[in-house]
């Protein structure tokens, strides 16, 4: 890039940053806030495929009334963001986005003076794993208070404000606590230059004090370098298939070829047991889940029962929707039960693939499993095709809203509302499983803080034990 062009780009970036910072501290009038609330509500009602899936219309009406009363006085962008958050939480739809324009979704307001410790949460307790900037800390000490706030009170407050998860699942919310605590703590409790923590280690009470750190330091510590998927022939009878995500970047291996080669190897080596590791997989492209299940199904199967959708609609406020989706949605059909999207391979019946695996299947899941991953897992669970070990998924068992999105930028507060457009309902569900939860494991295994610190994997260990029995 030439010097003058780069200088111009930097100047534009600086102006945009200053604009966003100004918006954050700017006081918004009740009229401006009321307009944004109207657009927010219209956006959900017009575009979300099933806004009242988990929370009924009467409850939402009460929530909207409460917000209307609170915004009758001037407030900042940050205050408005917080007042609106209960509406996002009430959807119980982990795909709905509520993001300050131009900001990381996890860091809407603060990127400096962040909480410096990596914590691990077990129920209503939290333990120190490490310092996110590499300083020495009392590892495995139980955190009793942070800045005077009791740990149990802190956990309950954050769980009630987080929205990563479908229905009543807590799996995704605990995943957020364990992986993004510094960010969510800053959002809901603010930041401090120095943090004071009361601890207990081996029965002894301790006090720890440390300075806050930056978002850049945290991201450097947590940089992800995982491959999208891998295959390992463990021994003469067992294979491990690790699917970290259902999408690939350029120059990465092709999933379709990977699956073809992996399952051909299993057939040639007469593999009897397959451990499918889906932990950490937040999803991706819908058809990838169908492809994978074709290699595991023992008979013909249906994947989706139906896909709910709202029709294309013109609004008096600005929206951003994929042109491809708008075209495809033009083929949707109206029925007595509502609009139904028709353009998806998951709506067709499918046959098992050549070299499909017919042996024992063990599926490993956790609170990061979401979206396409839980659609696939729901198909396995409903067909009783595999045995699940691990923790409840973030994604719903019965359905999820995802696919294409409509983005609505609230004109005054400059906050983006991302509304998922498609409601994917899984076919042939097993009614024994709770329909408002995630995928529940057949054997729940929750790693301890000590396991995490020592790099132990009790979930995989249990899978190997089950195979050997």
C-alpha positions as CSV (number, residue, x, y, z in Angstrom):
1,X,0.0,0.0,0.0
2,X,1.4,3.4,-0.9
3,X,2.2,5.8,2.0
4,X,-0.4,8.4,1.2
5,X,-3.2,5.8,0.8
6,X,-2.2,4.2,4.1
7,X,-2.1,7.5,5.8
8,X,-5.6,8.3,4.5
9,X,-6.9,4.9,5.6
10,X,-5.4,5.4,9.1
11,X,-7.1,8.8,9.3
12,X,-10.5,7.4,8.3
13,X,-10.0,4.5,10.9
14,X,-9.2,7.1,13.6
15,X,-12.3,9.2,12.8
16,X,-14.5,6.1,12.9
17,X,-13.0,5.0,16.2
18,X,-13.5,8.5,17.7
19,X,-17.1,8.5,16.3
20,X,-17.8,5.2,18.1
21,X,-16.2,6.4,21.3
22,X,-18.2,9.6,21.1
23,X,-21.4,7.5,20.7
24,X,-20.6,5.5,23.8
25,X,-20.3,8.5,26.0
26,X,-23.0,10.6,24.2
27,X,-26.2,11.1,26.1
28,X,-29.2,9.9,24.1
29,X,-32.6,11.5,24.5
30,X,-35.8,9.6,25.4
31,X,-37.1,10.2,21.9
32,X,-33.9,8.7,20.4
33,X,-34.0,5.7,22.8
34,X,-37.7,5.2,22.1
35,X,-37.1,5.1,18.3
36,X,-34.3,2.5,18.7
37,X,-36.6,0.4,21.0
38,X,-39.3,0.5,18.3
39,X,-36.9,-0.6,15.6
40,X,-35.5,-3.3,17.9
41,X,-38.9,-4.7,18.5
42,X,-40.0,-4.5,14.9
43,X,-36.8,-6.2,13.8
44,X,-37.5,-9.2,16.1
45,X,-41.2,-9.5,15.3
46,X,-40.6,-9.1,11.6
47,X,-37.6,-11.3,11.0
48,X,-37.0,-13.8,13.8
49,X,-38.6,-17.1,12.7
50,X,-40.0,-17.9,16.2
51,X,-39.6,-15.1,18.6
52,X,-42.0,-16.7,21.2
53,X,-40.5,-20.1,21.1
54,X,-39.3,-20.2,24.7
55,X,-40.8,-17.0,26.2
56,X,-44.4,-16.2,25.5
57,X,-45.8,-12.9,24.1
58,X,-47.3,-11.8,27.4
59,X,-43.9,-12.1,29.1
60,X,-42.2,-10.2,26.3
61,X,-44.9,-7.5,26.6
62,X,-44.1,-7.0,30.2
63,X,-40.4,-6.8,29.5
64,X,-40.9,-4.2,26.7
65,X,-43.1,-2.1,29.1
66,X,-40.3,-2.2,31.7
67,X,-37.7,-1.0,29.2
68,X,-40.0,1.7,28.0
69,X,-40.3,3.1,31.5
70,X,-36.5,3.0,32.1
71,X,-35.7,4.8,28.9
72,X,-38.0,7.7,29.7
73,X,-34.9,9.5,30.8
74,X,-31.6,10.3,29.0
75,X,-28.9,7.6,29.1
76,X,-25.7,6.6,27.4
77,X,-25.1,3.9,24.8
78,X,-23.7,1.6,27.5
79,X,-26.7,2.2,29.7
80,X,-29.1,1.5,26.9
81,X,-27.2,-1.7,25.9
82,X,-27.6,-3.0,29.5
83,X,-31.3,-2.1,29.8
84,X,-32.0,-3.9,26.5
85,X,-30.0,-7.0,27.4
86,X,-32.9,-8.8,29.3
87,X,-34.8,-8.8,26.0
88,X,-32.0,-10.6,24.3
89,X,-31.7,-13.1,27.2
90,X,-35.5,-13.7,27.1
91,X,-35.3,-15.0,23.5
92,X,-33.2,-17.9,24.8
93,X,-31.7,-18.0,21.3
94,X,-27.9,-18.2,21.3
95,X,-27.6,-17.0,17.6
96,X,-29.3,-13.6,18.1
97,X,-26.5,-11.0,18.2
98,X,-26.4,-7.8,20.2
99,X,-23.2,-6.1,19.3
100,X,-22.0,-2.5,19.6
101,X,-21.2,-1.4,16.1
102,X,-17.5,-1.8,15.3
103,X,-16.7,-3.7,18.5
104,X,-15.9,-7.3,19.4
105,X,-19.0,-9.0,20.6
106,X,-17.4,-10.0,23.8
107,X,-15.8,-6.5,24.5
108,X,-18.5,-3.9,23.8
109,X,-17.1,-1.2,26.0
110,X,-13.8,-2.1,27.7
111,X,-10.5,-3.4,26.3
112,X,-8.1,-2.2,29.0
113,X,-7.9,-2.9,32.8
114,X,-9.6,-6.3,32.3
115,X,-9.7,-9.0,35.0
116,X,-6.2,-10.7,34.7
117,X,-6.9,-14.3,35.8
118,X,-8.1,-17.4,33.9
119,X,-10.7,-19.0,36.2
120,X,-12.5,-22.3,35.9
121,X,-16.1,-22.6,37.1
122,X,-17.6,-25.7,38.7
123,X,-21.2,-25.1,39.7
124,X,-21.2,-22.1,42.1
125,X,-17.4,-22.2,42.6
126,X,-14.4,-20.8,40.7
127,X,-10.8,-21.7,40.8
128,X,-7.6,-20.1,39.5
129,X,-5.9,-21.7,36.5
130,X,-3.4,-19.1,35.5
131,X,-2.6,-15.5,35.0
132,X,-3.5,-14.4,31.5
133,X,-0.3,-12.4,31.2
134,X,2.0,-15.1,32.6
135,X,2.5,-13.8,36.1
136,X,2.8,-16.2,39.1
137,X,-0.5,-16.9,40.9
138,X,-1.8,-19.4,43.5
139,X,-3.0,-22.1,41.1
140,X,-6.1,-24.0,42.0
141,X,-7.0,-21.6,44.8
142,X,-10.7,-21.2,45.2
143,X,-12.0,-17.7,44.6
144,X,-14.3,-16.5,47.4
145,X,-14.7,-12.8,46.5
146,X,-13.7,-10.5,43.6
147,X,-13.6,-6.8,44.6
148,X,-15.9,-7.7,47.6
149,X,-18.5,-9.6,45.5
150,X,-19.2,-13.2,46.6
151,X,-18.4,-15.7,43.9
152,X,-21.8,-17.4,44.1
153,X,-23.5,-14.0,43.7
154,X,-21.2,-13.2,40.8
155,X,-21.9,-16.5,39.0
156,X,-25.7,-16.2,39.4
157,X,-25.7,-12.6,38.2
158,X,-23.6,-13.4,35.1
159,X,-25.6,-16.6,34.2
160,X,-28.8,-14.5,34.2
161,X,-27.3,-12.0,31.8
162,X,-25.5,-14.3,29.3
163,X,-27.3,-15.5,26.1
164,X,-25.0,-18.1,24.5
165,X,-27.3,-21.1,24.5
166,X,-30.7,-22.3,23.3
167,X,-33.7,-22.8,25.6
168,X,-32.8,-23.7,29.2
169,X,-29.3,-25.0,28.5
170,X,-26.6,-23.7,30.8
171,X,-23.8,-25.4,28.9
172,X,-22.9,-22.4,26.7
173,X,-23.1,-20.0,29.5
174,X,-20.6,-21.9,31.5
175,X,-18.4,-22.1,28.4
176,X,-18.5,-18.3,28.3
177,X,-17.5,-18.0,31.9
178,X,-14.6,-20.5,31.5
179,X,-13.4,-18.9,28.2
180,X,-14.4,-15.2,28.3
181,X,-14.7,-14.4,31.9
182,X,-12.6,-11.2,31.7
183,X,-14.8,-9.9,28.9
184,X,-18.2,-10.7,30.5
185,X,-17.1,-9.5,33.9
186,X,-16.0,-6.1,32.4
187,X,-19.3,-5.8,30.5
188,X,-21.6,-6.4,33.5
189,X,-19.4,-5.3,36.4
190,X,-17.0,-2.8,34.9
191,X,-13.2,-2.7,35.1
192,X,-10.6,-1.6,37.7
193,X,-7.0,-0.8,37.5
194,X,-6.4,-3.2,40.4
195,X,-8.3,-6.3,41.4
196,X,-8.5,-7.6,44.9
197,X,-9.4,-11.2,45.4
198,X,-10.1,-13.3,48.5
199,X,-9.0,-16.9,48.1
200,X,-8.8,-20.2,49.9
201,X,-6.0,-22.6,49.2
202,X,-5.6,-25.9,51.2
203,X,-7.9,-24.5,53.9
204,X,-5.9,-21.3,54.3
205,X,-7.4,-17.9,53.5
206,X,-5.3,-15.7,51.2
207,X,-5.6,-12.3,49.6
208,X,-4.3,-11.6,46.1
209,X,-4.0,-8.2,44.4
210,X,-3.2,-7.6,40.7
211,X,-3.4,-5.1,37.9
212,X,-5.8,-5.3,35.0
213,X,-4.6,-6.4,31.6
214,X,-5.6,-5.6,28.0
215,X,-7.7,-7.4,25.5
216,X,-4.6,-7.8,23.3
217,X,-2.8,-9.7,26.1
218,X,-5.7,-12.0,26.5
219,X,-6.0,-12.8,22.8
220,X,-2.3,-13.5,22.6
221,X,-2.6,-16.0,25.4
222,X,-5.8,-17.6,23.8
223,X,-4.8,-17.7,20.2
224,X,-6.4,-20.7,18.5
225,X,-4.3,-22.7,16.0
226,X,-6.4,-25.9,15.8
227,X,-6.9,-27.8,12.6
228,X,-10.6,-28.0,11.4
229,X,-10.6,-31.8,11.7
230,X,-8.3,-34.8,12.2
231,X,-8.4,-38.6,12.0
232,X,-6.4,-41.1,14.0
233,X,-6.3,-44.9,13.8
234,X,-5.8,-45.6,17.5
235,X,-5.3,-49.3,17.3
236,X,-6.6,-52.3,15.4
237,X,-10.2,-51.7,16.4
238,X,-10.6,-48.1,17.4
239,X,-10.4,-44.7,15.5
240,X,-10.8,-41.1,16.7
241,X,-12.4,-38.6,14.5
242,X,-12.0,-35.0,15.8
243,X,-14.3,-32.4,14.1
244,X,-13.4,-29.0,15.5
245,X,-15.6,-27.0,13.2
246,X,-18.0,-27.5,10.3
247,X,-16.3,-24.9,8.0
248,X,-12.9,-24.5,6.5
249,X,-10.7,-21.5,5.5
250,X,-8.9,-21.3,2.2
251,X,-6.0,-23.7,1.8
252,X,-7.4,-26.0,4.5
253,X,-8.4,-29.6,3.7
254,X,-11.8,-30.2,2.1
255,X,-14.2,-31.9,4.5
256,X,-15.9,-34.0,1.9
257,X,-12.6,-35.6,0.8
258,X,-11.5,-35.9,4.4
259,X,-14.7,-37.8,5.3
260,X,-14.4,-40.1,2.3
261,X,-10.8,-41.0,3.0
262,X,-11.3,-41.4,6.8
263,X,-14.3,-43.7,6.5
264,X,-12.6,-45.7,3.7
265,X,-9.7,-46.2,6.1
266,X,-12.0,-47.4,8.8
267,X,-13.6,-49.9,6.4
268,X,-10.3,-51.2,5.2
269,X,-8.9,-51.5,8.7
270,X,-12.1,-53.1,10.0
271,X,-12.5,-50.5,12.8
272,X,-15.1,-51.6,15.3
273,X,-15.2,-48.5,17.6
274,X,-15.3,-44.8,16.6
275,X,-14.9,-41.9,19.0
276,X,-16.3,-38.8,17.5
277,X,-14.9,-35.7,19.3
278,X,-17.2,-32.7,18.7
279,X,-16.0,-30.7,21.8
280,X,-15.3,-27.0,21.0
281,X,-17.2,-27.2,17.7
282,X,-19.5,-24.1,17.5
283,X,-20.9,-25.2,14.1
284,X,-20.6,-23.9,10.5
285,X,-22.3,-25.0,7.3
286,X,-25.6,-27.0,7.5
287,X,-24.8,-29.5,4.8
288,X,-21.5,-30.5,6.5
289,X,-23.5,-32.0,9.3
290,X,-25.6,-34.0,6.8
291,X,-22.5,-35.2,5.0
292,X,-21.1,-36.5,8.3
293,X,-24.3,-38.3,9.3
294,X,-24.4,-40.1,6.0
295,X,-21.3,-41.9,7.1
296,X,-22.8,-42.9,10.4
297,X,-26.5,-43.7,9.5
298,X,-27.5,-47.4,9.4
299,X,-30.5,-46.7,7.2
300,X,-32.2,-44.0,5.2
301,X,-33.0,-40.9,7.3
302,X,-34.6,-37.5,7.3
303,X,-32.6,-34.6,8.8
304,X,-34.8,-31.6,9.2
305,X,-38.6,-31.9,9.7
306,X,-39.1,-28.3,8.5
307,X,-37.4,-24.9,8.5
308,X,-39.5,-21.9,9.7
309,X,-38.9,-18.5,8.2
310,X,-40.5,-15.0,8.0
311,X,-41.3,-13.7,4.4
312,X,-39.2,-11.0,2.8
313,X,-40.3,-7.6,4.1
314,X,-39.6,-3.9,3.3
315,X,-39.1,-1.7,6.4
316,X,-39.0,2.0,7.1
317,X,-35.6,1.5,8.7
318,X,-32.3,0.3,7.3
319,X,-31.6,-3.5,7.3
320,X,-28.9,-5.6,5.8
321,X,-29.9,-9.0,4.5
322,X,-28.0,-11.3,2.1
323,X,-29.3,-11.0,-1.4
324,X,-28.9,-14.7,-1.8
325,X,-31.2,-15.4,1.1
326,X,-33.7,-12.9,-0.2
327,X,-33.8,-14.8,-3.5
328,X,-34.0,-18.2,-1.9
329,X,-36.7,-17.0,0.6
330,X,-38.8,-16.1,-2.4
331,X,-39.4,-19.8,-2.9
332,X,-40.7,-20.2,0.7
333,X,-44.2,-21.5,1.0
334,X,-47.0,-20.3,3.3
335,X,-49.0,-22.9,5.2
336,X,-51.5,-23.1,8.0
337,X,-48.5,-23.4,10.4
338,X,-46.6,-20.4,8.9
339,X,-44.0,-19.8,6.3
340,X,-41.6,-22.7,5.5
341,X,-38.2,-22.3,3.8
342,X,-37.8,-24.9,1.1
343,X,-34.2,-24.6,-0.2
344,X,-32.1,-26.9,1.9
345,X,-30.5,-30.3,1.3
346,X,-31.4,-31.2,4.9
347,X,-35.1,-31.3,3.9
348,X,-34.5,-34.3,1.6
349,X,-34.4,-37.9,2.6
350,X,-30.8,-39.3,2.6
351,X,-29.2,-42.7,2.3
352,X,-26.0,-43.9,4.1
353,X,-22.8,-43.2,2.2
354,X,-20.5,-45.8,0.8
355,X,-18.3,-47.2,3.5
356,X,-20.6,-45.8,6.2
357,X,-19.5,-46.9,9.7
358,X,-21.6,-49.5,11.3
359,X,-19.8,-50.2,14.6
360,X,-20.0,-48.7,18.1
361,X,-20.1,-44.8,18.1
362,X,-19.2,-42.7,21.1
363,X,-19.7,-38.9,20.7
364,X,-17.9,-36.4,22.9
365,X,-19.7,-33.1,23.6
366,X,-19.4,-30.0,25.7
367,X,-20.9,-26.5,26.3
368,X,-19.2,-25.1,23.2
369,X,-21.1,-27.4,20.8
370,X,-23.7,-25.3,19.0
371,X,-25.6,-24.7,15.8
372,X,-24.8,-27.2,13.1
373,X,-22.9,-29.3,15.6
374,X,-26.0,-29.8,17.7
375,X,-28.2,-30.4,14.7
376,X,-26.0,-33.3,13.8
377,X,-25.8,-34.5,17.4
378,X,-29.6,-34.3,17.7
379,X,-29.9,-36.6,14.7
380,X,-27.5,-39.1,16.3
381,X,-29.3,-38.8,19.6
382,X,-32.8,-39.2,18.2
383,X,-31.8,-42.3,16.2
384,X,-30.0,-43.7,19.2
385,X,-27.0,-44.1,17.0
386,X,-24.3,-43.2,19.5
387,X,-23.4,-43.0,23.2
388,X,-22.8,-39.4,24.4
389,X,-20.1,-38.5,27.0
390,X,-19.3,-35.0,28.3
391,X,-21.5,-32.0,29.1
392,X,-24.7,-30.5,27.8
393,X,-24.4,-28.6,24.6
394,X,-25.2,-24.9,24.1
395,X,-27.3,-25.6,21.0
396,X,-30.9,-26.9,21.4
397,X,-31.9,-30.5,20.9
398,X,-35.1,-29.9,19.1
399,X,-34.2,-26.9,16.9
400,X,-32.1,-23.8,16.5
401,X,-32.3,-20.5,14.7
402,X,-29.4,-19.8,12.4
403,X,-28.5,-19.8,8.7
404,X,-28.8,-16.4,7.2
405,X,-29.0,-13.2,9.3
406,X,-30.7,-9.8,9.0
407,X,-28.6,-7.0,10.6
408,X,-30.4,-4.0,12.0
409,X,-28.2,-1.1,13.2
410,X,-30.2,1.0,15.7
411,X,-29.8,4.5,14.3
412,X,-29.2,6.5,17.5
413,X,-27.4,4.0,19.9
414,X,-25.4,2.4,17.0
415,X,-25.9,-1.1,18.3
416,X,-26.3,-3.9,15.8
417,X,-29.1,-6.4,16.3
418,X,-28.4,-9.6,14.4
419,X,-31.5,-11.7,13.8
420,X,-31.2,-15.3,12.6
421,X,-33.7,-16.0,9.8
422,X,-34.2,-19.7,9.7
423,X,-35.6,-22.0,12.4
424,X,-34.2,-25.6,11.8
425,X,-36.6,-28.2,13.3
426,X,-35.0,-31.6,13.6
427,X,-36.9,-34.7,12.2
428,X,-38.1,-37.7,14.1
429,X,-37.1,-36.5,17.6
430,X,-37.0,-38.9,20.5
431,X,-39.7,-37.5,22.9
432,X,-37.8,-39.0,25.9
433,X,-35.3,-36.1,25.5
434,X,-36.3,-32.6,26.9
435,X,-37.1,-30.4,24.0
436,X,-36.1,-27.2,25.7
437,X,-32.6,-28.3,26.6
438,X,-29.3,-28.9,24.8
439,X,-28.1,-32.4,23.9
440,X,-27.8,-34.2,27.2
441,X,-24.9,-36.7,27.6
442,X,-25.6,-40.3,28.5
443,X,-22.6,-40.1,30.8
444,X,-22.0,-36.6,32.2
445,X,-18.3,-36.0,32.8
446,X,-17.2,-32.5,33.9
447,X,-13.4,-31.9,34.0
448,X,-12.2,-30.4,37.3
449,X,-9.9,-27.4,37.6
450,X,-7.1,-29.7,38.4
451,X,-7.8,-31.7,35.2
452,X,-7.6,-28.5,33.2
453,X,-4.4,-27.3,34.8
454,X,-2.7,-30.6,34.4
455,X,-3.9,-31.1,30.8
456,X,-5.9,-34.3,31.7
457,X,-8.9,-35.3,29.6
458,X,-11.3,-37.3,31.7
459,X,-13.9,-37.3,29.0
460,X,-11.7,-39.1,26.5
461,X,-10.5,-41.4,29.3
462,X,-14.1,-42.4,30.0
463,X,-14.7,-43.1,26.3
464,X,-11.6,-45.3,26.1
465,X,-12.8,-47.2,29.2
466,X,-16.2,-47.8,27.7
467,X,-14.7,-49.2,24.5
468,X,-12.5,-51.5,26.4
469,X,-15.3,-53.0,28.5
